[in-house]
Amino acid sequence: MFGIGMPEVLLILAVALIVIGPKKLPDLAKSLGRAIGEFKKATHEFKESIDINSDLKDVKDTFEDMNENIKEAVDDVSAPSNDKKEVKNEAEGSLK
């Protein structure tokens, strides 16, 4: 725990007991515990929002890729190729 051993923790608690007093020390510990709990909760929510943003980015990228593939497919279908023109010309030539 932050490189602090048991003797250091006991010394800090003893100094806190002398400075703050035995009546206010439990209230201070309670407030400190609540503050740490709120900090953990805020940190957890922040991590979740980052995860959600990365998931949404992945979905957006997937849809953009699909959109590009669809556009390419539509362009390929709508633009006749030279092979089709040659086959059509040969068919018309053989009919004449």
N, C-alpha and C positions, 0 to 999 in steps of 0.2 A: 504494500500500500504506500506508494510514493516514496519508497526507501526509508520509511519511518518504522522503527521497531517498537516493540511493546514498552520498553522503558521510556521512550520519547512520548508515546501516547499517554502514558500515566502521568508524566510530568506536565504535559499540556492540559490534561483534565484537572490536575491539582491546581495549576495556575488559574484556570478558568473558574474553578470553584472558589478560590480566594478572591479573585477580581470581581466576578459577577455576583457571587453569593449563592447560598444553597436554595433560596426561595425562587430566584429568577432562572436558575440553570435549567430546570426541566422545561420551562416555557421557551427558552432559547433553543434547546435541543429539538423541541416539537416544531418550532418555526423553521429551523434549519432542515429538518426532515421533510417538511412540506415543500420547502423551496427546492430541495434536491429532487423530490418526486415530480414537481411541475417541470423542472428542467429536463428530466428523463422523458416525460410525456411529450414535451415540445420537440425534443430531439427525435423521438420515434415518429411523430407526425411529419417532421421535415424529411426524414428518410423515406417514408411512404410516398410523399409527394414527388420526390426525386425518382423513385421507382415507377410511379404512375407516368411521369413525364417521359421516361425512357421507353416505357411500353407504348405510349401513344406515338412516339417518334418512330418506333419500329412498324406500327400499323400504318402510319402515314407513308413511310417509305415503301411498304408493300403495295399500297394503293397507287402510288405514283408509278411504280414499276408495272403494275397491271395496266394502268392507263397508257403508258408508253407502248406496251405490247399490243394493246387493242388498236391504237393509232397506226402502228406499223402494219397490222393485219388488214385494217381497212384500206390503207394506202396500197397494199399489195393487191387487194381484190379490185379496187376501183381503177387502178392503172393497168391497162392491158400490156402484156409483155410482147416482145418482138417475136417470140416463138409462136404465139397464138396468131399474130398477124401473118406470118409466113405460111402457117398451115391453112389459114383462111384463103390467102392468095393462091396457094397451090390447088386448093379444092375448087376455087372459082375458075382457075385456068384449065383444070381437067374437065370441068363441066362444059366449057365452050367448045 
